[in-house]
Amino acid sequence: HAPVYVPEPQHPEYHATSHDDIQAKNDDDDPEEDPSKEHEPEDDDGDLE
């Protein structure tokens, strides 16, 4: 009975991690919300000119 109770609490923890992974992927799919695009060197170059 003891071994059956151990894997039970570990199940919900694994699910939470999977959810976080999906959210991170969604951010990458959105180029408009991507912080990498805002920090592009092209924008800096235009401002310098």
N, C-alpha and C positions, 0 to 999 in steps of 0.2 A: 504493500500500500504506500509505503514511503517513496519509492521510486516513481510512482505515478503522480505524486503531488509535486515533484521537483520539476518535471518538464512542463507542467501546467503554467506556472508563472513565467517561464522562459518564452512561451508562445506569444503572449501579448507584446513582449519587448521586441521580438523579431518583426512583428507587424508594424510597429511604430517606425522602425528603421526603414522599412520598405516604403512607407508613406513619404518619408523625408527624401528618399532617393527620387521619387516621382516628382516631387515639387521642384527639386533642383533641375531636373531634366526640362520641366516646363519653362523655367526661367531661361534656359539656354535656347529653347525653341523660339522665344520672343526676342528678336533682335532689337526691338524698340525699347524693351526694358533692360537690355544688356548694358551693364556699366562699362564694358570694354569699348563699346561704340562711342560712348560719351568721351572717353579718354583717348580718342583716336588722334594720331599725330597730324592727320590731314587738317583737322580743325585748327590745330595750333599753327600750322604753316600758313593758313589763310589769314589768321589774325596777325601774324608777324609781318606779312606784306602790307 
